């Protein structure tokens, strides 16, 4: 089995130009990861699933990122990858919710194992952000207007002020995109960052000034809280559990994301933090502390919760008993 930390997902095309080109991050290594079965099976059409056999389910984040990986390979001249990319993009179009409160979103029809308040059906800002980025690049490369329409619908749905399943949180000038809808917000770093990049793609393609202001607000919000993600030896996944991320996330998600945001915003603090987190990943002392802390977090998460323990409120309407 491939170890994801052995692969590399470096920054790629960090541009604000109206023509998108490649994605901000080189996801091409995800082709190897997905097709090795690391996350799960592929269905009969070649769309990735999470899990194996009867437990397998579709997850739009995996499909969108696989699409982005294949789009990069296709732009580099691999014609076969263009066909694979179109299969993923067509799935995103066909699987987008057509109506109801979650119209324009992608719904996960499986309870989340890590966050018990997320009961099916639920959606994610990360799914919307990654899908927007993939669909708009698909529209640019293939000229299929269905991809542009689906991306526009996803952008609108991302910002709908719902009574439940809210995909963003605003506090004053701050704007945070919710990978896992909850109240109070978890503030997951990677989900927020990838979502704001999708908003940026919408702004670049359409020239929408509101979308441009939104991604900039979201980036400024992350910058204002960036030090809170620094554990002193590693980076944290979110600001509630402050669980240290995996080595793969440290090297291939958080550090590249901060370098991308440094290039897009011109804010040196993103790059300075990226350098520090990269040093953490290469330090034996930091990696020992990370392993101890990770075991501790997992033990606390898996032990039975006391009955009087306060429960997080889901931004989800629960089905009647």
C-alpha positions as CSV (number, residue, x, y, z in Angstrom):
1,X,0.0,0.0,0.0
2,X,1.3,3.5,-0.9
3,X,2.1,5.8,2.0
4,X,0.7,9.2,1.1
5,X,3.5,11.0,3.0
6,X,5.9,9.5,0.5
7,X,4.3,11.4,-2.4
8,X,4.5,15.1,-3.0
9,X,1.7,17.7,-3.7
10,X,3.7,21.0,-4.1
11,X,2.2,24.4,-5.1
12,X,1.7,24.6,-8.9
13,X,0.1,27.6,-10.6
14,X,-0.5,30.4,-8.1
15,X,-2.1,33.0,-10.3
16,X,-4.9,35.6,-10.2
17,X,-5.3,35.8,-13.9
18,X,-8.8,35.4,-15.5
19,X,-7.6,32.2,-17.3
20,X,-7.3,29.5,-14.7
21,X,-4.9,27.0,-16.2
22,X,-3.6,24.4,-13.7
23,X,-4.8,24.2,-10.1
24,X,-2.9,26.0,-7.4
25,X,-1.5,22.7,-6.1
26,X,-0.1,19.7,-8.1
27,X,-2.5,16.9,-7.3
28,X,-1.1,14.6,-10.0
29,X,0.3,12.2,-7.4
30,X,-3.3,11.6,-6.3
31,X,-3.8,9.6,-9.5
32,X,-1.4,7.0,-8.1
33,X,-2.9,7.2,-4.6
34,X,-6.5,6.8,-5.7
35,X,-5.9,4.0,-8.3
36,X,-3.8,2.0,-5.7
37,X,-7.0,1.6,-3.7
38,X,-5.7,3.7,-0.8
39,X,-9.1,5.3,-0.1
40,X,-11.3,2.6,-1.5
41,X,-12.6,1.0,-4.7
42,X,-13.4,2.5,-8.0
43,X,-16.9,2.0,-9.3
44,X,-17.5,0.4,-12.7
45,X,-17.2,3.8,-14.4
46,X,-13.9,4.7,-12.7
47,X,-15.3,7.1,-10.0
48,X,-13.6,6.7,-6.6
49,X,-15.4,5.4,-3.6
50,X,-14.4,5.6,0.0
51,X,-14.2,2.2,1.6
52,X,-14.6,-1.3,0.1
53,X,-17.4,-3.6,-0.8
54,X,-20.8,-3.0,0.8
55,X,-19.3,-0.3,3.1
56,X,-18.1,1.9,0.1
57,X,-19.7,5.2,-0.6
58,X,-19.3,8.2,-2.8
59,X,-17.6,11.3,-1.5
60,X,-17.5,14.4,-3.7
61,X,-14.2,15.7,-2.2
62,X,-12.4,12.6,-3.4
63,X,-14.0,12.8,-6.9
64,X,-13.2,16.5,-7.3
65,X,-9.6,16.1,-6.2
66,X,-9.2,13.1,-8.5
67,X,-10.6,15.2,-11.3
68,X,-8.1,17.9,-10.6
69,X,-5.3,15.4,-10.6
70,X,-6.4,14.0,-14.0
71,X,-6.9,17.5,-15.4
72,X,-3.3,18.3,-14.6
73,X,-2.1,15.1,-16.2
74,X,-4.2,15.9,-19.3
75,X,-2.8,19.4,-19.6
76,X,0.6,17.8,-19.6
77,X,-0.3,15.8,-22.7
78,X,-1.7,12.5,-21.3
79,X,-4.8,12.2,-23.5
80,X,-6.1,9.2,-21.6
81,X,-6.3,11.3,-18.5
82,X,-8.6,13.7,-20.2
83,X,-11.2,10.9,-20.5
84,X,-10.8,10.0,-16.9
85,X,-11.2,13.6,-15.8
86,X,-14.4,14.0,-17.8
87,X,-15.9,10.9,-16.1
88,X,-15.3,12.6,-12.7
89,X,-16.7,16.0,-13.9
90,X,-19.8,14.3,-15.4
91,X,-20.3,12.5,-12.0
92,X,-20.1,15.9,-10.2
93,X,-22.7,17.4,-12.5
94,X,-25.0,14.4,-12.2
95,X,-24.6,14.1,-8.4
96,X,-25.2,17.7,-7.6
97,X,-28.4,18.2,-5.6
98,X,-31.0,19.5,-8.0
99,X,-33.5,20.9,-5.5
100,X,-34.4,21.4,-1.9
101,X,-32.5,23.2,0.9
102,X,-29.2,21.7,-0.3
103,X,-29.7,22.4,-4.0
104,X,-26.3,23.0,-5.7
105,X,-24.4,21.0,-3.0
106,X,-23.0,17.5,-2.9
107,X,-24.5,15.3,-0.2
108,X,-22.7,12.6,1.7
109,X,-25.2,9.8,2.4
110,X,-23.2,8.2,5.2
111,X,-22.9,9.3,8.9
112,X,-19.5,10.6,9.6
113,X,-17.5,8.3,11.9
114,X,-15.3,11.0,13.4
115,X,-18.0,13.6,14.0
116,X,-21.1,11.8,15.3
117,X,-23.4,14.9,15.0
118,X,-22.9,14.7,11.1
119,X,-25.7,12.3,10.2
120,X,-26.6,11.5,6.6
121,X,-27.4,13.4,4.5
122,X,-24.8,16.1,5.1
123,X,-22.7,18.4,3.0
124,X,-19.4,20.2,3.2
125,X,-17.9,23.5,2.1
126,X,-14.8,21.6,1.1
127,X,-16.8,19.5,-1.4
128,X,-18.2,22.7,-2.9
129,X,-14.9,24.4,-3.1
130,X,-13.0,21.5,-4.7
131,X,-15.9,20.8,-7.1
132,X,-16.0,24.5,-8.2
133,X,-12.2,24.4,-8.9
134,X,-12.5,21.1,-10.9
135,X,-15.6,22.0,-12.8
136,X,-14.3,25.5,-13.9
137,X,-11.1,23.9,-15.1
138,X,-13.1,21.3,-16.9
139,X,-15.2,24.0,-18.6
140,X,-12.0,25.8,-19.6
141,X,-10.3,22.7,-21.0
142,X,-13.3,21.0,-22.7
143,X,-15.8,23.8,-23.3
144,X,-18.7,21.9,-21.8
145,X,-21.1,24.5,-20.5
146,X,-22.7,22.1,-18.0
147,X,-19.5,22.4,-15.9
148,X,-19.7,26.1,-15.8
149,X,-23.4,26.0,-14.8
150,X,-22.8,23.4,-12.1
151,X,-19.9,25.5,-10.7
152,X,-22.1,28.7,-10.6
153,X,-24.8,26.8,-8.8
154,X,-22.3,25.4,-6.3
155,X,-20.9,28.9,-5.6
156,X,-24.4,30.2,-4.9
157,X,-25.3,27.2,-2.7
158,X,-22.1,27.7,-0.7
159,X,-23.3,31.1,0.5
160,X,-27.0,30.3,1.2
161,X,-28.0,31.4,4.8
162,X,-29.7,28.2,5.8
163,X,-31.5,27.4,9.0
164,X,-29.3,24.2,9.2
165,X,-26.2,22.8,7.4
166,X,-24.6,26.3,7.2
167,X,-21.4,26.1,5.1
168,X,-19.9,29.4,6.3
169,X,-19.6,31.3,9.6
170,X,-19.3,35.1,9.7
171,X,-18.3,37.1,12.8
172,X,-17.7,40.8,12.1
173,X,-15.2,41.0,9.2
174,X,-14.3,37.3,9.6
175,X,-15.5,34.6,7.1
176,X,-14.8,30.9,7.7
177,X,-15.9,28.1,5.5
178,X,-17.1,25.0,7.3
179,X,-15.7,21.6,6.1
180,X,-17.9,20.0,8.8
181,X,-20.9,22.1,9.6
182,X,-21.2,22.6,13.3
183,X,-22.0,25.3,15.9
184,X,-19.6,26.6,17.2
185,X,-17.5,26.2,14.1
186,X,-14.6,23.7,14.2
187,X,-12.4,25.9,12.0
188,X,-10.7,23.2,10.0
189,X,-7.6,24.7,8.3
190,X,-7.4,22.6,5.1
191,X,-11.1,22.6,4.4
192,X,-11.4,26.4,4.7
193,X,-8.3,27.0,2.6
194,X,-9.4,24.7,-0.3
195,X,-12.9,26.3,-0.2
196,X,-11.6,29.8,-0.5
197,X,-9.6,28.8,-3.5
198,X,-12.8,27.6,-5.2
199,X,-14.4,31.0,-4.4
200,X,-11.3,32.6,-5.9
201,X,-11.7,30.5,-9.1
202,X,-15.3,31.7,-9.4
203,X,-14.1,35.3,-9.0
204,X,-11.4,34.8,-11.6
205,X,-13.7,33.3,-14.2
206,X,-16.7,35.6,-13.7
207,X,-15.1,38.8,-12.5
208,X,-17.6,38.8,-9.6
209,X,-16.4,41.5,-7.2
210,X,-18.4,40.0,-4.2
211,X,-16.6,36.6,-4.8
212,X,-13.3,38.4,-4.9
213,X,-14.0,40.2,-1.6
214,X,-15.1,36.9,-0.1
215,X,-11.9,34.9,-0.8
216,X,-9.8,37.8,0.4
217,X,-11.8,38.0,3.6
218,X,-11.5,34.3,4.1
219,X,-7.7,34.4,3.6
220,X,-7.4,37.3,6.0
221,X,-9.5,35.4,8.5
222,X,-7.1,32.4,8.3
223,X,-4.1,34.7,8.6
224,X,-5.6,36.3,11.8
225,X,-5.9,32.8,13.4
226,X,-2.9,31.1,11.9
227,X,-0.8,31.2,15.1
228,X,-3.6,29.3,16.9
229,X,-2.9,26.3,14.6
230,X,0.7,26.2,15.7
231,X,1.2,23.6,18.5
232,X,4.9,24.5,18.9
233,X,6.0,21.2,17.3
234,X,3.4,20.5,14.7
235,X,0.2,22.0,13.1
236,X,-3.3,21.4,14.3
237,X,-6.2,20.1,12.2
238,X,-8.8,22.4,13.7
239,X,-9.2,24.9,16.5
240,X,-11.5,22.9,18.7
241,X,-9.8,19.5,19.1
242,X,-6.3,21.0,18.1
243,X,-5.4,17.4,17.1
244,X,-2.0,17.3,15.4
245,X,-2.4,16.4,11.7
246,X,-0.8,13.4,10.0
247,X,2.6,13.6,8.4
248,X,1.0,13.6,5.0
249,X,-1.2,16.6,5.9
250,X,1.8,18.4,7.5
251,X,3.9,18.0,4.3
252,X,1.4,17.8,1.5
253,X,-1.6,19.8,2.7
254,X,-0.9,22.5,5.3
255,X,2.6,23.6,4.1
256,X,1.7,23.8,0.4
257,X,-1.6,25.6,1.2
258,X,0.2,28.3,3.2
259,X,2.8,28.7,0.4
260,X,-0.1,29.1,-2.1
261,X,-1.8,31.7,0.0
262,X,1.5,33.6,0.5
263,X,1.9,33.8,-3.3
264,X,-1.8,34.8,-3.9
265,X,-2.1,37.4,-1.1
266,X,1.5,38.7,-0.8
267,X,1.3,38.1,3.0
268,X,4.8,36.9,4.2
269,X,3.3,35.5,7.4
270,X,1.9,32.6,5.4
271,X,5.3,31.7,4.0
272,X,7.1,32.2,7.4
273,X,4.6,29.8,9.0
274,X,5.0,27.3,6.2
275,X,8.8,27.3,6.6
276,X,8.4,26.7,10.4
277,X,5.9,23.8,9.9
278,X,8.2,22.3,7.3
279,X,11.0,22.4,9.8
280,X,8.8,20.7,12.4
281,X,8.2,17.8,9.9
282,X,12.0,17.4,9.4
283,X,12.8,17.5,13.1
284,X,13.3,14.2,15.0
285,X,12.4,15.9,18.3
286,X,9.2,17.4,16.9
287,X,8.2,14.1,15.3
288,X,8.5,12.3,18.6
289,X,6.3,14.9,20.3
290,X,3.8,14.6,17.4
291,X,3.6,10.9,17.8
292,X,3.0,11.1,21.5
293,X,0.4,13.8,21.1
294,X,-1.4,12.0,18.3
295,X,-1.8,8.8,20.4
296,X,-3.1,10.9,23.3
297,X,-5.7,12.6,21.0
298,X,-6.8,9.3,19.6
299,X,-7.2,7.7,23.0
300,X,-9.3,10.6,24.2
301,X,-11.5,10.5,21.1
302,X,-12.1,6.7,21.3
303,X,-12.8,6.4,25.0
304,X,-16.5,6.3,26.1
305,X,-17.9,9.8,26.7
306,X,-19.5,10.6,30.1
307,X,-23.2,10.9,29.9
308,X,-23.1,14.5,31.2
309,X,-20.6,15.6,28.7
310,X,-21.7,18.6,26.7
311,X,-22.6,17.8,23.1
312,X,-21.8,19.9,20.1
313,X,-24.8,21.3,18.2
314,X,-25.0,20.2,14.6
315,X,-25.9,22.6,11.9
316,X,-28.1,19.7,10.7
317,X,-31.8,19.1,11.0
318,X,-32.0,15.7,12.5
319,X,-34.7,13.3,11.2
320,X,-37.6,12.6,13.5
321,X,-37.3,9.6,15.8
